[in-house]
Amino acid sequence: MKKLLLITGPNGVGKSTTAECILEACTRCAYVDADWCRAINPFPLTPATRGTVIANIHALLLNYLLCSDIETIIFPYALHGGRQDMLDTVLSRLRPAVPAFSLVTVVVTCSLEENIRRAQQDGRSPERIARGVRNTFTYYDDMDAPHIDTTHLTPQQTAALIIELAALRPQTGA
């Protein structure tokens, strides 16, 4: 059965970096970058842009789910700020078209200090970092999914834990 691997967590925690490491380490995988699905400047969250983002995510996930050469789609995606509703809409549209896939969710976290350090390293502005901490840092604490604290882990170590947890197919010799 195909897997949709949802890597979620606070802003700046390393979801995308971890997803890229999983893609490098595994075979028969695809990676959908949610950031590119909503790369609009400026990005007002209006019904029109919300619909466009949902359509973009849906199209990419659907295409990969329908590809016979792909077993796992890696999807780093934050669920705060109304994004859970957007994901629910995408999933409700995918299920009739591809009924045989499982959703595997993993929450990645780190300490507040490490989260701020990573966001600064990414070049995020102090205002954006403060907003991310305020709006997203504790949002995932009670989420019913496996949590991985990445504070003292490299992205490759985090990826290895997720690969094992999700029972993905690593490359031979990886």
Secondary structure, 3 states (H helix, E strand, C coil): CEEEEEEECCCCCCHHHHHHHHHHHECCEEECCHHHHCCCCCCCCCHHHHHHHHHHHHHHHHHHHHCCCCCEEEEECCCCCCHHHHHHHHHHHHHHHCCCEEEEEEEEECCHHHHHHHHHHCCCCHHHHHHHHHHHCCCCCCCCCCEEECCCCCHHHHHHHHHHHHCCCECCCC
